[in-house]
Amino acid sequence: MKVPLYNQKREEIGTVSVPDELFNTIWRPELVHQAMVAQQANSRQRIATSKGRSEVRGGGRKPWRQKGTGRARHGSIRSPLWRGGGVTFGPASERKYAKKINKQMRRQALFSVLSKKMRDGEVFVIDSLSLPEVKTKVVASLYSALVHDGKSTLFIPKAEYRIFHQMVRNIPSVDAVSPLNLSIIDCLHHAYIILDKEAVNELAEHYQGFHARLRGETEAVSVSRT
């Protein structure tokens, strides 16, 4: 699949080949939603917690005798009815929010998002994201030249260009991620994706084994059906 290739001034200087498996697949909204929910759930931390009546301190003896006092009967001062007692049906610390999703499904959802954004004109391939100076204002100028409407943008430089991630930290609505760590949340949270030409090749190499295995499974299924 051929797509336009731009320079750092957003001038079209030619075309570049991108793998169809990553940028030319069908849109699968149900799978994308499932992968997004799973990733958000797996990154969720157990912050809310409470103690039940068996976990709070104290309450080892009966506060007063059962009969003869004229007061209501109680067995422990750590009952949920008492101030400072345990919490009934409160959030438990051992609760797990994780959701399982297969690696193949997660990657297919990522390819579906990349393909849709490519068809919608929200993915740009740049000949190089290397900059002459390691300064935030240089990246800000590049962002202004490439994105004219000021929407949120995700830069994907080549994997070895790690300093680029530090250069974009202080720019609002701008993030950067390595092509080897790209996730579906990164793509969905930004309006535009700007790819280094070498990052496209690194993405293709990173998922090359996945596609080979997927093609092998598909051929095996077709042979078994025949």
Rosetta silent file (secondary structure, phi, psi, omega in degrees, C-alpha in Angstrom):
SEQUENCE: MKVPLYNQKREEIGTVSVPDELFNTIWRPELVHQAMVAQQANSRQRIATSKGRSEVRGGGRKPWRQKGTGRARHGSIRSPLWRGGGVTFGPASERKYAKKINKQMRRQALFSVLSKKMRDGEVFVIDSLSLPEVKTKVVASLYSALVHDGKSTLFIPKAEYRIFHQMVRNIPSVDAVSPLNLSIIDCLHHAYIILDKEAVNELAEHYQGFHARLRGETEAVSVSRT
SCORE:     score description
SCORE:     0.000 S_00000001
   1 L     0.000  128.986 -179.481    0.000    0.000    0.000 S_00000001
   2 E   -99.355  133.863  177.017    1.377    3.380   -1.056 S_00000001
   3 E  -131.516  157.981 -179.890    0.800    6.496    1.079 S_00000001
   4 E   -65.089  146.995  175.927    2.112   10.060    0.741 S_00000001
   5 E  -112.567  129.367 -176.109    5.474   10.886    2.291 S_00000001
   6 E  -115.060  159.155  170.342    5.906   14.341    3.846 S_00000001
   7 L   -97.250 -173.914 -175.559    8.825   16.392    5.071 S_00000001
   8 L   -72.488   -6.117  174.656    8.932   18.342    8.332 S_00000001
   9 L  -102.489   10.273 -178.263    7.116   21.273    6.672 S_00000001
  10 L    62.203   38.040  173.619    4.221   18.993    5.646 S_00000001
  11 L  -102.217  130.095 -178.485    5.184   19.192    1.995 S_00000001
  12 E   -72.967  122.723 -175.340    4.528   16.044    0.007 S_00000001
  13 E  -117.301    2.066  179.169    7.829   14.781   -1.363 S_00000001
  14 E   157.549 -156.468  179.216    6.842   11.348   -2.648 S_00000001
  15 E  -129.993  161.538  179.319    5.257    8.098   -1.569 S_00000001
  16 E  -142.038  146.240  179.160    6.216    5.292    0.793 S_00000001
  17 E   -87.261  132.143  175.169    5.066    1.675    1.087 S_00000001
  18 L  -122.909  148.382 -177.191    3.343    0.629    4.305 S_00000001
  19 L   -67.844  134.342  178.674    2.258   -2.943    5.149 S_00000001
  20 H   -63.905  -30.528 -178.421   -1.372   -3.713    4.372 S_00000001
  21 H   -64.263  -26.608 -178.762   -1.624   -5.879    7.493 S_00000001
  22 H   -97.226  -35.246 -169.654   -1.107   -2.799    9.675 S_00000001
  23 H  -122.131   10.486 -179.151   -2.696    0.024    7.710 S_00000001
  24 L  -145.360   46.958  176.610   -5.241   -1.541    5.375 S_00000001
  25 L  -107.281  170.840 -177.479   -7.448   -3.869    7.431 S_00000001
  26 L   -75.939  156.884  178.485  -11.188   -3.693    8.074 S_00000001
  27 L   -83.592  122.879 -177.413  -12.687   -1.610   10.850 S_00000001
  28 L  -124.334   85.168 -173.660  -13.792   -3.802   13.776 S_00000001
  29 H   -64.971  -34.919 -179.493  -15.393   -1.566   16.435 S_00000001
  30 H   -65.505  -42.609  178.981  -16.470   -4.404   18.749 S_00000001
  31 H   -67.953  -38.088  178.467  -12.945   -5.799   18.921 S_00000001
  32 H   -63.536  -43.294  178.885  -11.474   -2.319   19.394 S_00000001
  33 H   -63.602  -41.695  179.649  -13.843   -1.638   22.290 S_00000001
  34 H   -63.281  -43.374  179.524  -12.995   -4.971   23.915 S_00000001
  35 H   -67.476  -38.480  179.695   -9.259   -4.340   23.653 S_00000001
  36 H   -65.652  -45.549  179.193   -9.592   -0.784   24.966 S_00000001
  37 H   -62.794  -39.924  179.920  -11.659   -1.865   28.000 S_00000001
  38 H   -64.855  -42.399 -179.698   -9.197   -4.679   28.745 S_00000001
  39 H   -67.213  -40.746  178.132   -6.179   -2.377   28.643 S_00000001
  40 H   -65.716  -39.119  179.777   -7.844    0.206   30.879 S_00000001
  41 H   -68.247  -37.580 -178.226   -8.917   -2.482   33.357 S_00000001
  42 H   -71.747  -22.517  177.452   -5.454   -4.044   33.464 S_00000001
  43 L   -94.307    0.696 -178.875   -3.858   -0.684   34.276 S_00000001
  44 L   -77.313  136.132 -179.514   -6.378    0.093   37.022 S_00000001
  45 L  -100.568  149.077  177.781   -4.991    0.195   40.562 S_00000001
  46 L   -84.204   92.651 -177.773   -6.764   -0.982   43.695 S_00000001
  47 L   -95.982  -47.832 -177.846   -6.987    2.326   45.560 S_00000001
  48 L   -75.261  129.664  177.990  -10.312    2.068   47.398 S_00000001
  49 L  -153.935  155.719  178.696  -10.253   -0.353   50.326 S_00000001
  50 L  -148.117  165.957 -179.171  -11.985   -0.818   53.654 S_00000001
  51 L  -109.765  136.749  174.074  -11.822   -3.114   56.678 S_00000001
  52 L   -82.727 -179.266 -175.940  -14.506   -5.494   57.780 S_00000001
  53 L   -67.441  -21.788  177.848  -15.395   -6.227   61.413 S_00000001
  54 L   -84.090   -8.374 -176.408  -12.811   -9.000   61.548 S_00000001
  55 L  -106.383  -24.258 -178.778  -10.007   -6.639   60.422 S_00000001
  56 L   -74.344  158.990 -175.043  -10.492   -3.556   62.600 S_00000001
  57 L   -82.801  145.518  175.124   -8.684   -3.311   65.919 S_00000001
  58 L    93.479 -172.238  177.448  -10.366   -4.047   69.238 S_00000001
  59 L    77.619   29.345 -177.447  -13.673   -5.658   70.128 S_00000001
  60 L   -79.261  -18.559 -179.736  -12.232   -8.697   71.816 S_00000001
  61 L  -129.065  164.495  178.980  -14.779   -8.837   74.589 S_00000001
  62 L   -70.618  130.914 -174.959  -18.486   -8.217   74.953 S_00000001
  63 L   -62.263  -36.343  173.783  -19.075   -4.514   75.810 S_00000001
  64 L  -153.196  168.274 -175.106  -21.626   -5.345   78.525 S_00000001
  65 L   -67.831  160.824 -171.322  -23.539   -8.333   79.737 S_00000001
  66 L   -64.836  -43.725 -172.781  -26.405   -9.713   77.723 S_00000001
  67 L  -126.495  160.052  170.776  -29.267   -8.996   80.135 S_00000001
  68 L    93.174   -4.804 -178.080  -30.181   -6.732   82.965 S_00000001
  69 L   -97.982  -17.651 -176.370  -28.704   -3.411   81.815 S_00000001
  70 L    83.984   -3.388  179.136  -31.697   -2.064   79.909 S_00000001
  71 L  -101.022  165.608  178.985  -29.555   -1.439   76.863 S_00000001
  72 L   -66.849  148.377 -179.344  -29.572   -3.217   73.530 S_00000001
  73 L   -76.491  136.865  178.243  -27.528   -6.383   73.370 S_00000001
  74 L  -141.536  146.249  179.720  -24.159   -6.182   71.575 S_00000001
  75 L  -105.343  -20.148 -177.878  -21.369   -8.666   71.143 S_00000001
  76 L  -157.132  144.169  176.477  -18.549   -6.405   69.896 S_00000001
  77 L   -78.309   -5.225  178.447  -17.741   -2.728   69.662 S_00000001
  78 L  -100.026   17.692  172.513  -16.390   -3.404   66.159 S_00000001
  79 L   -65.765  147.951  177.154  -19.828   -4.240   64.775 S_00000001
  80 L   -58.473  -15.170  177.954  -20.792   -2.194   61.678 S_00000001
  81 L   -76.721  -17.590 -175.259  -23.476   -0.578   63.868 S_00000001
  82 L   -97.805  151.938  172.948  -20.825    1.119   66.026 S_00000001
  83 L   -68.547  130.909 -176.239  -18.708    4.134   65.241 S_00000001
  84 L    85.748    3.510  179.261  -15.227    2.897   64.357 S_00000001
  85 L   -84.120 -173.966 -179.426  -16.528   -0.545   63.518 S_00000001
  86 L   -71.862  163.927 -178.763  -16.111   -2.538   60.349 S_00000001
  87 L  -100.491  133.580  178.733  -17.620   -1.559   57.017 S_00000001
  88 L   -88.437  126.190  177.871  -20.383   -3.664   55.518 S_00000001
  89 L    56.693   36.243  177.505  -19.938   -4.539   51.833 S_00000001
  90 L   -81.294  172.247  178.686  -17.074   -2.060   51.437 S_00000001
  91 L   -66.287  131.241 -177.164  -14.410   -2.192   48.700 S_00000001
  92 L   -94.718  145.090 -177.512  -12.063   -5.103   49.299 S_00000001
  93 L   -72.977  -21.996 -178.283   -8.308   -4.840   48.850 S_00000001
  94 L   -90.553    7.673  179.834   -8.064   -8.216   47.090 S_00000001
  95 L   -67.943  139.319 -179.833  -10.434   -7.273   44.287 S_00000001
  96 L  -115.400  129.838 -179.445   -8.992   -7.778   40.807 S_00000001
  97 L  -100.640   -2.175 -172.729  -10.027   -5.633   37.857 S_00000001
  98 L   -64.454  143.684  175.793   -7.900   -7.404   35.245 S_00000001
  99 L  -124.771  137.958 -178.360   -9.529   -8.651   32.051 S_00000001
 100 L   -92.681  135.588  173.032   -7.973  -11.234   29.766 S_00000001
 101 L  -142.630  138.038 -177.036   -7.720  -10.706   26.054 S_00000001
 102 L   -66.172  149.832  179.786   -5.715  -12.800   23.624 S_00000001
 103 H   -60.324  -39.626 -179.360   -2.577  -11.319   22.083 S_00000001
 104 H   -64.124  -41.185  178.953   -3.914  -11.922   18.585 S_00000001
 105 H   -66.365  -41.027 -179.537   -7.141  -10.043   19.356 S_00000001
 106 H   -63.374  -40.877 -179.415   -5.240   -7.155   20.930 S_00000001
 107 H   -72.985  -37.605  177.054   -2.985   -6.776   17.919 S_00000001
 108 H   -63.322  -36.326  176.595   -5.830   -7.068   15.428 S_00000001
 109 H   -65.103  -40.773  177.106   -7.618   -4.262   17.296 S_00000001
 110 H   -62.657  -43.646  179.179   -4.495   -2.086   17.058 S_00000001
 111 H   -64.883  -35.155  179.114   -4.211   -2.728   13.313 S_00000001
 112 H   -64.636  -41.819  178.904   -7.901   -1.904   12.882 S_00000001
 113 H   -66.897  -44.436  179.142   -7.453    1.484   14.572 S_00000001
 114 H   -61.100  -40.363 -179.086   -4.316    2.297   12.561 S_00000001
 115 H   -67.009  -41.995 -179.942   -6.084    1.378    9.318 S_00000001
 116 H   -65.800  -41.795  179.772   -9.140    3.500   10.078 S_00000001
 117 H   -67.510  -32.551  176.387   -7.052    6.507   11.022 S_00000001
 118 H   -66.862  -42.671  178.797   -5.020    6.066    7.850 S_00000001
 119 H   -67.562  -30.979 -179.764   -8.185    6.012    5.714 S_00000001
 120 L   -84.243    3.719  179.072   -9.518    9.087    7.553 S_00000001
 121 L    73.173   30.637 -178.383   -6.341   11.056    6.816 S_00000001
 122 L  -109.750    8.382  176.561   -5.207   11.127   10.450 S_00000001
 123 E  -122.709  127.833  179.384   -1.866    9.351    9.944 S_00000001
 124 E  -122.088  134.697  176.680    1.122   11.128    8.397 S_00000001
 125 E  -103.772  122.712 -177.578    4.424    9.514    7.455 S_00000001
 126 E  -105.985  144.720 -178.482    7.408   11.871    7.736 S_00000001
 127 L   -61.923  -32.985  177.704   10.737   11.270    6.062 S_00000001
 128 L  -164.356  139.179  174.176   12.524   11.887    9.376 S_00000001
 129 L  -103.940   10.614  177.073   11.685   13.102   12.871 S_00000001
 130 L   -70.944  135.247 -175.628   15.319   13.769   13.758 S_00000001
 131 L  -117.850  151.160 -176.432   15.799   17.354   14.945 S_00000001
 132 L   -70.748  -28.324 -177.966   18.936   19.529   14.972 S_00000001
 133 L  -128.277  149.012  177.476   18.561   20.537   18.645 S_00000001
 134 L   -92.019   75.271 -178.450   17.344   18.758   21.744 S_00000001
 135 L  -138.783  145.928 -179.326   14.880   21.472   22.751 S_00000001
 136 H   -66.232  -36.229 -177.556   11.162   21.500   23.393 S_00000001
 137 H   -65.856  -25.490  177.757   10.635   24.640   21.319 S_00000001
 138 H   -70.414  -41.525  176.705   12.029   22.834   18.267 S_00000001
 139 H   -67.992  -36.007  177.922    9.407   20.096   18.630 S_00000001
 140 H   -62.654  -39.595  176.970    6.747   22.757   19.234 S_00000001
 141 H   -66.701  -39.104  176.875    7.674   24.400   15.934 S_00000001
 142 H   -64.038  -41.318  178.859    7.530   21.019   14.190 S_00000001
 143 H   -63.333  -42.022  179.009    4.114   20.349   15.717 S_00000001
 144 H   -65.108  -34.972 -179.347    2.802   23.730   14.530 S_00000001
 145 H   -73.840  -32.865 -175.955    4.084   23.065   11.004 S_00000001
 146 H   -89.351  -36.156 -176.382    2.568   19.580   10.773 S_00000001
 147 L  -113.595  111.746 -174.110   -0.726   20.052   12.655 S_00000001
 148 L   -88.133  -21.646 -176.641   -2.642   23.144   11.594 S_00000001
 149 L   -99.464    1.377  175.225   -5.735   22.761   13.773 S_00000001
 150 L    73.513   16.374 -179.492   -3.929   22.249   17.097 S_00000001
 151 L   -77.267  165.450 -177.610   -5.506   18.863   17.854 S_00000001
 152 L   -63.444  142.594 -172.698   -3.816   16.228   20.002 S_00000001
 153 E  -138.246  141.490  175.824   -0.997   14.419   18.241 S_00000001
 154 E  -113.814  119.046  176.092    1.050   11.283   18.855 S_00000001
 155 E   -92.129  136.434  176.402    4.598   11.213   17.483 S_00000001
 156 E  -123.667   87.953  176.893    6.154    7.818   16.772 S_00000001
 157 L   -78.970  175.760  176.220    9.884    8.297   16.159 S_00000001
 158 L   -65.838  154.572 -168.690   12.286    5.461   15.513 S_00000001
 159 L   -61.351  -34.362 -176.623   12.970    3.296   18.540 S_00000001
 160 L   -78.662  -10.857 -177.940   16.550    4.454   19.130 S_00000001
 161 L   -89.318   64.697 -174.046   15.560    8.154   19.171 S_00000001
 162 L   -71.887  -25.272 -178.301   14.595    8.064   22.864 S_00000001
 163 H   -64.259  -21.570 -179.420   15.427   11.710   23.549 S_00000001
 164 H   -61.886  -32.055 -178.931   12.370   12.721   21.504 S_00000001
 165 H   -66.095  -34.772  178.154   10.101   11.541   24.343 S_00000001
 166 H   -73.741  -28.066 -176.400   11.688   14.050   26.740 S_00000001
 167 H   -74.516  -20.114 -176.824   11.358   16.875   24.239 S_00000001
 168 L  -103.798    0.406 -172.734    7.557   16.611   24.018 S_00000001
 169 L   -62.149  -34.217 -175.481    6.761   16.205   27.727 S_00000001
 170 L   -96.231   10.188  178.701    5.938   19.870   28.317 S_00000001
 171 L   -99.882  120.461 -179.516    3.835   20.390   25.178 S_00000001
 172 L   -62.023  142.442  175.263    0.086   20.122   25.846 S_00000001
 173 L    64.629   18.066  179.029   -1.819   17.515   23.829 S_00000001
 174 E  -127.673  131.091  177.670    1.403   16.073   22.384 S_00000001
 175 E  -135.907  166.867  177.180    2.906   12.691   23.263 S_00000001
 176 E  -139.606  145.532 -179.003    5.515   10.344   21.859 S_00000001
 177 L  -146.024  147.690  177.303    5.806    6.570   21.983 S_00000001
 178 L   -70.819  146.237  177.408    8.235    4.000   20.649 S_00000001
 179 L   -64.097  -17.959  179.203    6.965    1.912   17.706 S_00000001
 180 L   -86.662   -9.521 -178.442    7.734   -1.184   19.796 S_00000001
 181 L  -121.291   18.782 -176.933    5.447   -0.043   22.633 S_00000001
 182 L   -68.372  134.416  179.122    2.473    1.284   20.684 S_00000001
 183 L  -125.445  168.021 -177.819   -0.910    0.497   22.264 S_00000001
 184 H   -69.704  -31.205  178.462   -4.504    0.975   21.242 S_00000001
 185 H   -66.402  -39.369  178.094   -5.062    3.602   23.954 S_00000001
 186 H   -58.609  -40.706 -177.949   -2.210    5.696   22.533 S_00000001
 187 H   -73.065  -39.996 -175.973   -3.903    5.714   19.127 S_00000001
 188 H   -76.020  -24.135 -177.142   -7.431    6.412   20.361 S_00000001
 189 L   -84.801   -1.949 -178.518   -6.454    9.238   22.700 S_00000001
 190 L  -128.361  143.616 -179.235   -4.928   11.352   19.927 S_00000001
 191 L   -73.555  -37.312 -177.139   -6.499   12.846   16.834 S_00000001
 192 E  -125.019  151.779  174.430   -3.377   12.510   14.664 S_00000001
 193 E  -125.424  125.829  179.916   -0.477   10.084   14.438 S_00000001
 194 E  -115.145  116.304 -173.273    2.812   11.215   12.932 S_00000001
 195 E  -106.869  134.780  167.265    5.145    8.366   12.000 S_00000001
 196 E   -71.226  143.632 -179.028    8.818    8.423   11.196 S_00000001
 197 H   -59.057  -38.050  178.302    9.514    6.543    7.954 S_00000001
 198 H   -72.632  -28.108  177.319   11.936    4.256    9.779 S_00000001
 199 H   -66.370  -30.936  175.989    9.376    3.684   12.534 S_00000001
 200 H   -62.754  -43.054  178.451    7.043    2.188    9.906 S_00000001
 201 H   -65.979  -37.096  178.689    9.706   -0.388    9.064 S_00000001
 202 H   -67.956  -37.050  174.834   10.261   -1.113   12.765 S_00000001
 203 H   -62.149  -45.151 -179.436    6.535   -1.652   13.247 S_00000001
 204 H   -62.978  -42.222  179.346    6.451   -4.054   10.307 S_00000001
 205 H   -67.711  -35.662 -177.844    9.457   -5.993   11.613 S_00000001
 206 H   -65.263  -37.007 -177.504    8.035   -6.096   15.139 S_00000001
 207 L  -102.107   10.389 -177.398    4.790   -7.716   13.972 S_00000001
 208 H   -63.910  -43.803  178.973    6.277   -9.776   11.150 S_00000001
 209 H   -64.427  -34.519  178.678    6.312  -12.992   13.192 S_00000001
 210 H   -63.902  -43.444 -178.969    2.717  -12.404   14.252 S_00000001
 211 H   -69.499  -37.045  178.244    1.527  -12.158   10.643 S_00000001
 212 H   -63.783  -42.658  178.695    3.525  -15.207    9.576 S_00000001
 213 H   -66.542  -38.831  179.750    1.988  -17.240   12.378 S_00000001
 214 H   -64.693  -41.190  177.761   -1.476  -15.894   11.559 S_00000001
 215 H   -65.557  -37.910  178.310   -1.101  -16.842    7.889 S_00000001
 216 H   -64.496  -39.174  177.740    0.079  -20.307    8.886 S_00000001
 217 H   -67.449  -37.736  179.468   -2.956  -20.826   11.114 S_00000001
 218 H   -65.694  -42.121  178.198   -5.272  -19.642    8.341 S_00000001
 219 H   -65.235  -37.468  179.820   -3.699  -22.030    5.823 S_00000001
 220 H   -65.090  -39.580  178.249   -3.954  -24.890    8.313 S_00000001
 221 H   -65.476  -42.288 -179.573   -7.661  -24.201    8.823 S_00000001
 222 H   -65.571  -37.461  178.770   -8.299  -24.065    5.058 S_00000001
 223 H   -67.237  -40.986 -179.593   -6.445  -27.344    4.521 S_00000001
 224 H   -66.405  -31.640  179.089   -8.380  -29.082    7.280 S_00000001
 225 H   -71.403  -35.232  179.117  -11.678  -27.898    5.786 S_00000001
 226 L   -74.538    0.000    0.000  -10.790  -29.272    2.350 S_00000001
